[in-house]
Amino acid sequence: MDHAAMGHPAAGAAPAMRTHAGRAQTGQASGGHDMQMGRMQGGPPPADARDPSAYNEGTQFAHLGNHEMNDNAPFWKVLVDKAEAAKGDGERGQNVELEAWYGNDYNKAWVKVEGERRGGTLEAARTELLWDRAFATFWSTQLGIRHDSGEGKSRDWLAFGVQGLAPYWFETEATAYWRPGSGLAARLNAKYEVLFTPRLILEPEIGANLYSRADPERGTGSGLSDINAGLRLRYEITRQFAPYVGVTWNRQFGRTADITRQRGGDSSEVQAVAGVRFWF
């Protein structure tokens, strides 16, 4: 049969050539594929690229500046951790503990206030003004001053300490103090939150005070001065407001206990407390 006459290619003819990306490709027995990739994006623009300012009639692009990061934005908070009435051994009183800070994630100005009132008289108060500087995740150093007031002469101290979140979510604070003529002092505190529900929270707390020298005018002796512990159960009506009830225990040691007994007081005290915790 004459295939040429019918318009068919000859039986021995090679397959037709196809082009791909400007290069010829044939069905070779090797089965190889010869492909050429196009140019990747990037690099300088072509010479005939459109000028982005060609039709802006002289308008200039505004300088937008850098992005504001969340860790540089200033924040503030006031936390009244304890505002409570206390009763124990026939004596009534009030306790208050609050802190406030302003700053960003790395640097803050920090104020701490703690006071006790018994029988209508301010028995003891501690006020600290600190500069807080973060040095690790969940941890910061604090440097500043402390002022003691209440019964006896007022005292001023230089303060240096650390505070943060220890493993297993213990809120921890350790601060050392120094003043000329009174040597050194230290304050340790730790507390933990046990969540029975997202709103019902039990908070145990323990703290201790130590002094290198006795100060009878302030009612403190050298060495371990006292240990205090508390257990408070609060219910957060809102995240910012929570009433609570609890019990506290305070025990004095050494010369501090002797001074208290000489003044007619008790070196060990248990109190029932009720109050509110709030922040804004």
C-alpha positions in Angstrom: 0.0 0.0 0.0 1.3 3.4 -0.9 1.2 5.4 2.3 2.8 8.4 0.7 0.0 8.7 -1.8 -2.6 8.7 1.1 -0.7 11.5 2.9 0.7 9.2 5.7 4.3 9.5 6.7 6.6 6.7 5.7 6.9 3.8 8.0 10.6 4.4 8.6 10.3 8.1 9.2 11.6 9.5 12.6 9.0 11.0 15.0 8.2 14.6 14.5 10.3 17.1 16.5 8.6 19.1 19.3 9.9 22.1 21.0 9.7 23.1 24.7 11.0 26.3 26.1 12.8 27.0 22.9 14.7 23.7 22.7 14.0 20.6 20.7 12.8 17.4 22.4 12.6 14.0 20.8 11.4 10.7 22.0 14.8 9.1 22.5 15.2 5.6 23.8 17.1 6.9 26.8 13.8 8.5 28.2 15.6 11.6 29.3 13.8 15.0 29.7 15.6 18.1 28.9 13.7 21.0 30.5 14.8 24.6 31.1 13.3 26.6 34.1 12.3 30.2 33.8 14.1 32.9 35.7 13.3 33.2 39.3 11.7 36.4 40.6 13.9 39.1 42.2 16.9 41.1 41.1 16.9 44.6 39.6 13.8 45.8 37.7 14.0 46.0 34.0 15.1 49.3 32.4 11.6 50.0 31.0 9.8 49.4 34.4 7.1 52.0 35.3 8.2 54.8 37.7 5.9 54.5 40.8 6.0 58.3 41.2 5.3 59.1 37.6 1.7 60.1 38.2 1.6 61.3 41.8 1.8 65.0 40.9 4.6 65.7 43.3 3.1 63.9 46.2 5.8 62.3 48.4 5.5 59.0 50.3 5.0 59.5 54.0 7.6 58.2 56.5 5.8 55.5 58.4 8.5 54.7 60.9 9.1 51.4 62.6 6.5 49.0 63.9 5.6 49.5 67.6 6.3 46.2 69.3 4.2 45.0 72.2 7.2 44.6 74.5 8.0 48.3 74.2 4.5 49.6 74.9 4.0 50.9 78.4 1.4 49.3 80.8 0.4 49.9 84.3 -1.5 48.1 87.1 -2.6 48.6 90.6 -3.2 45.4 92.7 -4.7 45.5 96.2 -3.8 41.9 97.1 -5.1 42.1 100.6 -7.6 44.5 102.2 -8.8 42.6 105.2 -10.2 42.6 108.7 -8.4 40.4 111.2 -9.5 38.9 114.6 -7.5 36.8 117.0 -7.2 36.3 120.8 -9.7 39.1 121.4 -7.8 41.6 119.4 -9.1 43.1 116.2 -7.2 44.8 113.4 -6.7 45.4 109.7 -4.1 44.4 107.2 -3.4 45.8 103.8 -1.0 44.8 101.0 -0.8 46.4 97.6 1.5 47.0 94.7 1.5 49.2 91.6 3.8 49.4 88.6 4.2 51.3 85.4 6.5 50.4 82.4 7.1 47.8 79.7 8.1 44.2 79.7 11.7 45.0 80.5 11.7 48.0 82.8 9.1 49.1 85.4 8.8 51.5 88.2 7.3 49.5 91.1 5.7 50.5 94.4 5.0 48.0 97.2 3.1 48.8 100.4 2.3 46.6 103.4 0.8 47.6 106.7 -0.8 46.3 109.9 -3.2 48.2 112.2 -4.1 47.1 115.7 -6.4 48.7 118.2 -6.8 51.8 116.0 -3.0 52.3 115.8 -0.6 51.7 112.9 1.6 48.9 114.3 3.9 48.4 111.4 4.2 49.5 107.7 6.7 48.9 104.9 6.8 51.0 101.7 9.2 50.2 98.8 10.0 52.2 95.7 11.8 50.0 93.2 13.2 49.9 89.7 12.3 46.5 88.1 14.5 45.1 85.3 13.7 41.7 83.6 16.8 39.5 83.2 15.2 36.2 82.2 11.8 34.7 81.3 9.5 35.3 84.4 12.3 36.8 86.5 13.4 40.3 87.3 15.8 42.2 89.6 14.5 45.0 91.8 16.7 47.9 93.1 15.4 50.8 95.2 14.6 52.0 98.7 12.5 50.8 101.6 10.9 52.9 104.3 9.7 51.4 107.6 7.1 53.3 109.7 4.6 52.7 112.5 5.6 52.1 116.1 9.1 53.1 117.0 11.6 55.2 114.9 11.3 55.2 111.1 14.0 53.4 109.2 15.2 53.8 105.6 17.0 51.0 103.7 18.6 50.4 100.3 16.9 47.4 98.7 18.1 44.8 96.1 16.2 41.6 95.3 14.8 39.3 92.7 11.2 38.2 92.1 9.6 35.8 89.6 7.8 32.6 88.9 9.7 29.5 90.2 9.1 26.0 88.7 5.7 24.6 89.4 4.3 28.2 89.4 5.4 29.4 92.8 5.4 33.2 93.0 8.7 33.9 94.7 10.3 37.1 96.1 13.7 37.5 97.9 15.0 40.9 98.9 18.1 42.1 100.8 18.3 45.4 102.6 21.1 47.5 104.0 21.4 50.7 106.0 24.3 52.3 107.8 24.4 51.3 111.5 21.8 48.6 111.1 23.6 46.1 109.0 21.6 43.9 106.7 18.1 42.5 106.6 16.3 40.0 104.3 12.8 39.2 103.4 11.6 36.0 101.7 8.1 35.3 100.4 6.5 32.5 98.4 2.9 31.8 97.4 0.9 29.4 95.2 -2.5 29.3 93.7 -4.6 26.1 93.8 -7.6 26.3 91.4 -10.6 24.3 92.5 -12.5 26.0 89.6 -11.5 28.8 87.3 -13.0 31.2 90.0 -12.6 29.4 93.3 -8.9 29.7 94.3 -7.0 28.7 97.4 -3.8 30.6 98.0 -1.3 29.4 100.6 1.5 31.8 101.4 4.6 31.8 103.6 7.2 34.5 104.4 10.2 35.2 106.7 12.2 38.2 108.0 15.8 38.2 109.1 18.1 40.9 110.5 21.9 40.9 111.1 21.5 43.3 114.1 19.0 43.9 116.8 16.9 47.1 116.7 14.9 47.3 120.0 13.3 50.6 118.9 11.6 48.7 116.0 11.0 45.6 118.1 13.3 43.3 116.1 16.2 41.1 117.2 19.1 39.7 115.3 18.8 36.4 113.3 15.5 34.9 112.2 12.9 37.5 113.4 9.6 35.9 112.4 7.8 33.5 110.1 4.3 34.1 108.9 2.0 31.9 106.9 -1.5 32.3 105.5 -4.2 30.4 103.8 -6.9 32.3 101.9 -9.8 31.1 99.8 -11.2 33.6 97.3 -14.0 33.6 94.8 -13.5 35.8 91.7 -16.9 37.4 91.0 -15.1 39.1 88.2 -11.4 38.7 87.3 -10.8 42.1 88.9 -12.8 41.6 92.2 -12.7 38.7 94.6 -13.8 38.5 98.3 -12.0 35.9 100.4 -11.8 34.4 103.9 -8.8 32.7 105.5 -6.5 32.2 108.5 -3.0 33.5 109.2 -0.3 32.4 111.6 2.7 34.4 112.8 5.5 33.2 115.1 8.4 35.3 116.4 11.8 33.9 117.3 14.8 34.8 119.5 15.4 38.3 120.6 12.3 39.5 118.6 10.1 37.2 120.6 11.7 38.4 123.9 11.0 42.1 123.1 7.4 41.3 122.2 6.8 39.5 125.5 8.5 42.2 127.5 5.9 44.6 126.0 3.0 42.4 127.0 2.4 40.9 123.6 2.3 37.3 122.3 5.1 35.9 120.2 2.7 33.5 118.4 -0.6 34.6 116.9 -3.4 33.0 114.9 -6.0 35.2 113.2 -9.1 34.7 111.1 -9.3 37.1 108.2 -11.9 38.3 105.7 -11.4 40.8 103.0 -11.4 41.6 99.3 -8.8 41.4 96.5 -9.1 43.7 93.5 -7.0 45.3 90.7 -7.4 47.8 87.9 
